[in-house]
Amino acid sequence: MTTATQIVDGPVDSGGFRLSQLIYDSRYRSYTIQVIAMVLFMVAVGWLVDNVIDNFRDLGKEFSFGFLFQPASYDINQTLIDYNSQSPHWRAAVVGILNTLLIAVLGCILATFLGVAIGVARLSKNWLIAKLMTIYIEGFRNVPVLLWILLFSTAFSALLPSPRQTEPMLAGFLTATNRGFYVPATIWSEGAGLLAILFLVSLVAAWIFGRWATARQEATGEILPIFRIRLAIIFLPVLALFFLLGSPMTLDFPELKGFNYQGGLYIRSSFMALWLALSLYTAAFIAENVRAGIQAISKGQTEAAYSLGLPPKRTMNLVILPQALRIIIPPLISQYLNLTKNSSLAIAVGYMDVTGTLGGITLNQTGKEMECLILLMGFYLTISLLISGVMNLYNNAVSLKER
């Protein structure tokens, strides 16, 4: 009778734990190296910080963040929260952060929709559509994004008419002037909160229905009109409650009074230039990611779907794109990060993001360049890690599950 002998990389533990095992035992060696590397890194960081503080002291400066609680003494042209020139610097920084996040979120949404549509259209069998999409992609990808931002800003200022020469478009829902853009503003009255809650509940219900319909399709093969049913779930209850409560939400349309429009919601040209330029620029890169992901899927998948009687649109939505996502998502994360960081170019057109507030006016007024830059870098690092984390979770959800 033979006995199996277990072979272990490293010495066999025969008498309890010994300190020498931290080096010679492969079970502990990797942890030892990581701990040593972390300690050395922290010592290096501590030495650098201590050196910076000493140098600041020699220059007569104090390394502190107390300036954040001093009055900012400057105005910001676009704010999402209450702010005035007597507000502290930390509130000015928050205003800039919110402006940055607004551009980043809206830019990522628009760039994703455009990028997917353009990437699919570039593979169209229609020669004209495919070539036009190629021209768009190559044109935007090979010109620096700063030039596109300046071009859009200049075009809005030079080509759009003055307010007195402008006629509202889209049934009064958009007014474009060389001073900015005007859209109707929402006026909430009694019962509007209940309407908003119902809308959120309807969104959750539509999401749950989509999950159920997808699982049912996978189990039975029966395809439901998911998009139309989702729209009905979202809007029909809201519309019913809207009329039942007697229109708790109205729209305030902008009107021309004197030399400018009054009322409504005013959108600055700098915001529109930055948003469109970043979105269109990033969409060109996303389109190439989508094209590469689709072309990486075997043509046999398309032929098999056609042989089952699926039309081209359903083949793309149900067969090709779901498989291509595992190839598209990783580079898509990089494009979202690039768009967020490229928003720091907003200062070129006067849009006050966090770089313009904390890294611009606050830095120049207080002379706290090191503190401001550390906070600025910390913000961009945090938001980049959050985007990467969320998108990696989604990537894991859509990736192929191996048995």
N, C-alpha and C positions, 0 to 999 in steps of 0.2 A: 504494500500500500504506500503510495507516494504522497508526500505532504507538499502543498503549494507554498512557495516562498514569496513573500511580498517584497518587491524591490522599491525602495524609497530613495528619491534624490536627496541626499544629505544623511547625516547620521541618524540612527534609530534612537528614539527616546527610550532609554532603559532605566533612567534613575531620576526622573523629574526634570524641571526646567533649569537650564544653566545659562549664564550670561553669554557664553561663547556661541550659543545657538542663534543669537541675534545676527551674527555674521556668517556662521558656517552652515546654518540650517536654512534650506530654501523656503521652508514654511514661514520664516520670520524675516528673511533677508530683505525682501522687497519693502516691507513696512519700515524696517530700520533705515533703509536708504531714503525713503520718502520723508520720514521724520527729520533726518539730518538735513535734507535739502530744504524743508520748510523752515527749520530753525535758522539755517544760514541766510535764507531769503528774508526772514523777519529781522535778523540782525542787520542785513544790508539796508533794508528800508528804514530801520530805526536810526542807523548812522546817517543816512541821507537827510532824514527829517531833522535830526539834531544839528547837522551841518547847515541846513537852510536857516534854522532858527538862529543859530549863532551869527551867520552872515547878515541876517536881517537886523539883529541887535547891533552889529558893528555899523550898519548904515543908519541907525537911529529909528528903525521900524519895529513894530511889534506884530508878531504873527498871531492874529486873533480874528474871530468872526463877529466881533461886536458891532462892526459897521452895518450888519444886516438889519439892525434895529434903529438905525438913524434915518431921518426923513430922506426920501429919494430926491425930491426937489426937481423932478422932471416929469413931463407928461408922456403918455403912450397913446398912439393914435388908434389902436384897436384893442379893446379889453373884453374878456368874457366874464369878468367879475368886477365888483366895484373897486375903483382905484382913482386916486388923485395925486397931485404932486407932493402932498404932505404925507402920503403913505410911506411906510418904511421900505428899505431896499429889498427885504425878503418878500414883500408883497409884489414889488415890481418883478422880482425873479419868478414868482408864481404866475404872474400874468404872461411873462415870456414863455414859461414852460407850457402853459395851456395853449398859447398860440402855436407853439411848435407841435404839440400833440394834435391840434386841430388839423394842421397841414399834413402831418404824417398819416393820420387815420384816413382823411378824405383822399389824400394822394394814393395811398395803398389800395383803397377800394376802387377808385377810377382806373388806376394803372392795371389792376388785375382784370377787370372787365374788358378793357381795351386790349390788353396783352393776349388774353385767351382768344378773343374774337379775331384779332389780327393774325395771330399764330395759326389758327385754323384756316383763315382766309388765304394765307400765303400758300397753303397746300391745295387750294382750289384748282379744279380742272379748267376753270375759266382763265385763259391766258392773261387777259387785261387785269382782272382782279388780283391775280398772283403777282404780276409785275408791279402794280401800284403799291401793294403791300411791301414788296421788296424795296421799292424806292423809299417808302416811309421809314422802314426799319433801318436801312443803311444811312439815310439822311440824318435821322435823330441820333443814332449810335455814334456817328463819327464827328459830331460837333459837340464841343463842351457844353454842359448843361447851363453854365453861367451865361453863355451867349444866348441860349434859348430864353432864359429868364429875362434878360435885358431886351431881347427882340419883342417878346410878348408885351412887356411893360411899355416899350416905345410905341408899339402898334396901337395899344389901347389909348395912349395919350394923343397920338398924332392922327389916327384914322377914324376914331369914333367922334360923332358930332357933339357939340355943346348941349347942355340940358335943354335950352330953348329950341333947339333944332331937332330934338330927339322925339321919336314916336314910340310909345310902348309896343312891345312885341309879345307874341304868344298870349293873346287876349288880355294883355295888361299884366301878365305875370313876370315880365322881364323888361327892364328899361336900362339900356346900355348907353352910357355917356362917357366923355373923356375925363370926367371927374370921379367915375366909379359906376357901380351897378346897383340897381334898386329892384327889390322883389317884395311882394306883400309880406307884412309881418303878422304874426298870429296874436290875436287878442283873446285871452282866456277869461271866461266868466264862471258863474256858479255852475257846478256840475262837470266842469272840464276835467277835474282830477279823476272823477269816476270814469270818464271817457278814456283818459290816459291809462288807467289801470286795466280797463277792458281790452285796450289795444295790446298791452303787454301780455295779458292772458291769452289773447288770440294768437300772438306770435308763438308762444309756447305750445299752444294747441296745434298750430300748423306744423311746428317742428316735430311734435309727437306723431302726428298723422303721417308725415313724410317717412319717419323711421318705420312705422307700422306698414305703410304701403310698400316700402323697399323690402322688408322682411317677407311680406306676403308674396311679392313678385318672385323673390328667390325661391320660395317654397312651392308656389303653384304655377309660376310663369305668366300669370295674368297681369297685364299692365293697366294701371289706372291713370287717368288724366291728373297727375299729382299737382302740376303747376296751377291749373284752373281751380281745383278743389282747395288748394292752399290759399289762393287769392280770396275765394269765397269765405273761408274760415276766418281770414284776417279782417276783411272789410265789411262783410254783411252784418255781423253783430255790432260793429262800431257805428255803421251808418244807421242801423235801426235805433240804437241808443241815442245817437246824435239828434235824430228827428223827434224821438220820444221826449228828450230833455228840452226841446225847443231851441236848438242851435246854440249850445254853450260855447262854441268856438267860432269866431269870425275873423275875417282877414282885413287888414288895414292896407289899402293900396296906396302907393306913393302918388302924389299929385304935384304938378308944376306950380310953384308959387314964387313969383319974382324971377330971379335968375337961376334957381335951382329947385330940385325936387324936395318935397317935405313929406314926412310920414314913411311908412313901410320900413323895410330893413335895408340898410346901406352896406354894401360890400365894396371895400376899397379895391382899386385897380391893382395895387401891389399884391394883395392876397390872390386875386384871380390870376395874375401873371405868374406868380410863384406856383400856385396849385396846378394850373394847366401845363406849365413848362415841365415841372417835376413829373407829373403824371404821364404826359406824352413821351418824355424821355425814357422813363423807367418802363413804360409799356413796350417800347421797342425791344428792350432786353428780355422782358418776360415773354414776348412773342417768339423770340428765338428759342427760349427754354421750352415753350409749348411745342414748337415745331420739332425740336430735337426729341422731345419725349414721345410725340406721336410717331415719328419716323423710326424710333427704336422698337416699336411694337411690330411683331412679325406680320407680314401681309396676309399670312394664312388666317389670322384672327378676323380680318376684314372679309376675306373670302368665305370663311365659315359662317359669319353673321349674314352675309348676303344669301348664302345657300339655304339658310333657315327662313328667309323671307323678310329680314329686317331691312327697312329703308336706310339710306345713307345717314340721315340725321340721327335715328335711333342707334345705329351702329356706332356712331361717334360718341353719343352720350352714354350709352349703356355698355359698350365693349371696349372701345379704344381709350377714351379719356380716363376711366377708372384705373386701367392698367398703367397708363402713362403718368399718373399722379406720383407714383413712387420715384419717377425720374425727374419730374417737374418741381416737386416741393423743395428739395435741398437747395438748388440754385435760386428758387423763388425767395427763400429766407434771406439770401444775400442781397437780393434786389430790394426787399423791404428795408433792410438795414441801410443800404446805400441811399434810398430815398429819404429816410429819416435824418441821416447825417448830412445829406446835401441840402436839407432845409436850412442849414446854417448860412447858406448863401443869401438868405432873405434880406440881409442888411443892404445888399446891392440895390434893392428897389424900395427900401424904406419900410419893409414889413418888420415889426418889432417882435422877433422871436426871442428865445432865451439867450442866443448869442448877441443880439442887439441890446438887451437889457442888462443881464448879469455880466456878460462878457464884453459889453461895449460901454454904455454910458455909466453904469455903476462902477466898473473897473476904472474908467478915466477919472470919475469924480472922487473916488475914495483912495486911489493909489494902491489898493489891495490886489495887485495883479496875481500873486501866487494863490491867495485864498479864492479869488473869483475863478481862476482857471481850474483849481482843484474841484470846486463845486460844479463847474461846467462839465469837466471830464467825468465826474461822478454821475451826473445826470445822463449823459449820453451812454456811459457804460451800463447804467441801470436799465435804461429803456431798450438798449440793444440786447441785453441778456433776457429781458422779459419777452421781447419779440422772438428771439431764438428759442426760448423755452416753450412758448405757446405753439409755435409752428412745428417744433420737434414733436410735441405731443400729438399734433394733428398728423404729422408724417408717420408716427408709429401707428396711429389709428387706421390709416389707409394703406399701409404697407402690406405686402403679402405675408400671410401667416403660414409658417412651415409646420408640418406635423412632426 
